[in-house]
């Protein structure tokens, strides 16, 4: 998957350099938020405080649909800012020059609007004015994962002071934390079944290549009793069931686009045990 974060700093705030103890504490809190949204909100509040941010925006960009699939705002929230958040989600994100930059430079990974030449172009003027007036932001930093993936994550940090200390000593710590935030959000986005090690569940693509798996499913596949893994691909043991398995995988991976439920099938086991139900 790919994450978008947006953060704004208070006027005259100074961005501290994080010592190892503070950095480690933030990382721990971030991972606490994998299965607990309240802990995630707490973590984002601490990130805002550590870097002197006024607020933070987290978003998930769905490249296939060309839209934000998920957004979250953290930190300071005033009525004016709330209206600005709503306007951004409803309209202004389509004119966000940093989003356009990510499409042309998918591997860049970090955009400083105070330094990137595209931000001084006339086409960016309206969006810059919106940020100043609605969000109190004059300069921001966008960290993001490769937008050529189906999902992209990023963190765009906005500041009312274009010369905030963050843009000096704070950038390196911010980039290090971004890697942990992105990883935590990916883990949090996994289906709930994958949080239960006792449930045999897995994630596979249309070809059958397994990307994630629970311990119970791994044990079942290792037994090769009806289903197995060959070179990382999910395979049916019984003759004649592989074609049905491939059709099920295709139906399941295209369910979001077709509106189907994905389907199910029985898997014959090589032992005398009851058949497996795969869905």
N, C-alpha and C positions, 0 to 999 in steps of 0.2 A: 504494500500500500504506500501510498505516498501520503504533510501536516502544515497548516498555516497558523502562525501565532502573530498577534499584533499587540505591541506594548507601548505605552505612552508615559513619559516621565514628568514629574512635577517641576515647575520653574525653579531654577537655581539649585536643583538637587545634584548631589555628587554621587557618582557611581563608585562604590568601594571595590577594592580588589579582594576577591574572596580567598580567605585562607583555606587550607586543606580541610580543616574541621567543618567550616561552614559549607564548603562545597560538598563534602561527603554527606552532611546532614540533609542538604537539599536533594541530593540524588536518592537518598533513602526515602524521603517523603514522596518524591515523584513516583517511585516504584510501589509505594503503598497505595497509590491511586489506581493501580491496574484493575482491581476488583471493587473499588470503593470510590464513587464519584465525589463524595464529601472530602475524602482524603486528597483527591486530585485538586479540588478547589482550594484546599488548604495549601497544597504545594504551589499552585499558581500564585496565590497571594504572597507566599514567601519569596518566590522568584521575583515578583514585582518589587517587593520591599528590598531585596538584596541588591537589585540593580537600579533602584530609584525610579522605577516605572510608575506611571500614573494608572494605566490599565493594560490588560493583555487580551488579545483576540486569538483564539485557537480555531482552526478550520481544517476540514478535509476536502480536498478538491477531487472530484470525480471526472477524470479526463474523458471517459466515454460519453458522459452526458454533458460535459462542458459547463458544470455548475458546482457550487459548494454543496456537498452532501451533509456536512455537519459543521456548525460553528459554535463557539462558546466565548463569552466575554468575562474577564476576571479583573479584580482590583477595584479602583474607584469608579463609581457609577453615579452620575448626576442626571437630572431630567434632560438636559441638553445633549449629553453624551448618549443617553438611551435612544433619543430620537435619531441621533447620528448613526448609531449602530443599526437601527431599523432601516434607515435610508441606504446604508452601505449594502446590507443584505438584499434589499429590494431593487437597487439600481446602480449604485456607484461602483460596485465590484466589477461591473462590465467595462468601466472606464479606468480601472486601476492600472496605471502604467507599469507597476512592478509585476502584476500578473502577466502582462504582455511581454515583459522582459524575460520572465521564466520560460515562456513558450519559445522564444528565439534563442535563449541560452539555458537549456534544461540542465546542464551540468555545472553551471556557475556556482550554485549553492548558497551564495550570500550577496545581497544587494544593499548598498549604502546609498540612500537617495541623495545624500549630501555630496556624493562623489560621482555617481553614474551620470553620464552626459544626457541620456534619454530623459532624465527628470527635469532638465532645463529646457526641453523642447516646448514649443507653443502648445502642442497637443496635450501636455501634462498639466497645463496651467489651471484648468477648471478643477481637476481632481486635487491638486495641491491647495487650491482655495477652499474646497470642501473640507479638507483635513484641518486646515487652520481654523475655520469658522465653526464647524460642527464638532470637531474632536480636539481642538487645541494643539494640533500636531504640525510641526514645521519640518521635521526630518525623521525618517524611520529606517530601520534595518530589517530586511527580510531574509531569514534563513529558510531553506526549503530543500526537499528531496527531489529527485529527478521527476519532472512532470511528464515524461514520456511513459512512465508507469501508469497503470490503470488508476491508482489512487496516489495523490501527492500530499505530503504534510509540509507545513512551513510555520515559521514564527516571524511576524513582522513587528518590530519594536519601534514605536513612535515616541518622539520627544518634542515637548514644547520649546525646549532650549536646543537650537541646532548645534551648540558647542558643548553639550553635556559631556561630562567626563567619561560616560559610558563609551563614547566613540573613540576613546583612547585606550585606557587600561581595561575596560569592561568587555571588549569584543571577544577576546580569546576565551574567557570564562564562559561567556554566553554561548559560543560555538560548541564548547565541550558539553555544556548542559543540554543544548539542543539535541545532541545525539542520544542522550538518555531519555529526554521527553518524547522524541520520535519513537524510540524503541518501546517505551511504556504504552504509548497510544496504540501501537500495533498489537501489543499483547492484549490490551483492553478491548480491541476490536474483534478478537477471536470469538467464535460462537461459544455460548455459555457451556455447551457440552464439553468443550475442551478444558474447562476449568475443573472438571471432575475426573480425577485419574482412574476412578473405578468404572467409568462409562467407556465402552469401546467406540470411539469416534475418531474421525480423521478428516483432513482437508486435502482434496486432490483436484487437479485441473482436468480438462477435457480428455487429455491423453492418458490419465490415470496416474500421473506423477504425484506422489504424496509430498505435501509441503509441511504438514503438521499432524501430530498423532498423539493420542493419549497412551499411557502405559498399558491399559487393558487391551487396546486395539493392537499395540505392538506385540503383546504376548500371544494374541490370537493369530496374528499373521506369521509369527515365528513358528507356530505349530503347523502351519501350512495345511490346516484342516478345512478346506473349502476355499479359502482365500490366501494369497501369499504375495510377497513383494519380490519382483525380479528386476534388478538394476534400478530400484527406486520406483517401479511401476506396479500398480495394483493389478493382480491377475487372478482369474478364477481357475480352480484346480480341475473341475469337472469338464469333460469334453462337451462342447456345444453351449456352454454358459458364458464363454468369453465375449461372443458377439453381443449377447444381451447386456453384459456388464458394460461394454463400451457404449452401447446405446443409452444405458442408464446414466453413465458419466456425462455424456453429451447433453442429455435432457436436464440433468441437475445443474450443470454449469451455465446453461442458457436460460434457466428458469426465470431470472430477473428480467430478461429481455422478452421472453415469450409469454410470461404470465402463467406458465405451467407450474405444477407442484414438484416436478423433478422425477416422480415415479418411485417404484420399489421393485425388488425381485427377491426370490428365494435362492440361496446358495447351497448346493448339495455338499455335504461334508464327507470326507473320505473315511471317517469313522462311522460308528452306528449312532452318533449323536444326532439330535434334532437339527433340521436345516437352519441356516442363518437367515435372518431377514435383513436385507440391505436396503436402506432408504436415505 
